[in-house]
């Protein structure tokens, strides 16, 4: 009877891991973009930190675009709005410029539709 119990426990654990991976799919990106989300609109971003943020996001745009673009342009995302709130800073405007000019067009149709809606 022990093998059956351990098999069931393994199945439950695998199911929990699948749920966690879908929930945690964007954990690191959430942490990264929390930098602009936590800032009040009246407050200017720290220029040094926004420079590092820009370099990191620019690198992700150029190397991991297939993973980053669906995250930024998903239905419930407010990242573009948050970036626009801080467009007065050079680093943030560079990110927006790269998002507007360097996005490939060979995404799935649903992702392309979300990009066009934003």
C-alpha positions in Angstrom: 0.0 0.0 0.0 2.9 2.4 0.5 3.7 2.6 -3.2 0.1 3.7 -4.0 0.3 6.4 -1.3 3.6 7.7 -2.6 2.4 7.7 -6.2 -0.7 9.8 -5.1 1.6 12.1 -3.2 3.8 12.5 -6.2 0.8 13.2 -8.5 -0.5 15.9 -6.1 3.0 17.4 -5.8 3.3 17.6 -9.6 -0.1 19.2 -9.9 0.9 21.8 -7.3 4.1 22.5 -9.1 2.3 23.0 -12.4 -0.1 25.6 -10.7 2.9 27.3 -9.2 4.8 27.5 -12.5 1.9 29.2 -14.2 1.5 31.6 -11.2 5.2 32.1 -10.9 5.9 32.3 -14.7 6.6 36.0 -14.4 7.9 36.3 -10.8 11.3 37.8 -11.8 9.7 40.2 -14.3 7.2 41.3 -11.7 10.1 42.1 -9.3 11.9 44.0 -12.0 9.0 46.1 -13.1 8.0 46.7 -9.5 10.7 49.4 -9.7 8.4 51.7 -11.7 5.2 50.5 -10.2 6.1 51.5 -6.6 7.1 55.1 -7.5 4.4 57.7 -7.1 3.6 59.7 -10.2 4.7 63.0 -8.6 8.0 61.5 -7.6 10.9 61.3 -10.1 12.7 58.0 -10.4 16.3 57.8 -9.1 18.3 58.5 -12.3 21.1 56.0 -11.4 18.6 53.2 -10.7 16.5 54.0 -13.8 19.7 53.8 -15.8 20.4 50.3 -14.6 16.7 49.4 -15.1 17.0 50.7 -18.7 20.1 48.7 -19.4 18.5 45.5 -18.1 15.2 46.0 -19.9 17.0 46.9 -23.1 19.0 43.7 -22.8 15.9 41.7 -22.3 14.2 43.4 -25.3 17.1 42.5 -27.5 17.8 38.9 -26.3 14.5 37.6 -24.7 11.9 39.4 -26.7 9.7 36.4 -27.1 9.3 36.1 -23.3 9.3 39.9 -22.4 6.8 41.3 -25.0 3.9 39.0 -24.0 4.5 39.9 -20.4 4.5 43.7 -21.0 1.5 43.7 -23.4 -0.7 41.1 -21.6 -4.3 42.2 -21.0 -4.1 43.0 -17.3 -0.6 44.7 -17.5 -0.2 48.4 -16.7 3.5 48.5 -17.5 3.2 50.7 -20.6 1.0 53.2 -18.6 3.6 53.3 -15.8 6.4 53.8 -18.3 4.5 56.7 -19.9 4.1 58.3 -16.5 7.9 58.5 -16.2 8.6 59.4 -19.9 10.3 62.6 -18.8 13.3 60.6 -17.8 15.9 59.7 -20.4 16.2 56.1 -19.4 12.5 55.4 -19.4 12.0 57.1 -22.8 14.8 54.9 -24.2 12.8 51.8 -23.1 9.6 53.1 -24.7 11.5 53.9 -27.9 13.0 50.4 -28.0 9.5 48.9 -27.3 8.0 50.9 -30.2 10.8 50.4 -32.7 12.4 47.0 -32.1 9.5 44.7 -31.6 9.5 41.8 -34.0 6.2 40.9 -35.7 6.4 37.1 -35.7 4.4 36.7 -32.5 1.3 34.6 -32.1 -1.9 36.4 -33.3 -3.2 36.8 -29.8 0.0 38.6 -28.6 -0.1 40.8 -31.7 -3.7 41.7 -31.0 -2.8 42.7 -27.4 0.1 44.8 -28.7 -2.2 46.6 -31.1 -4.7 47.3 -28.4 -2.1 49.0 -26.1 
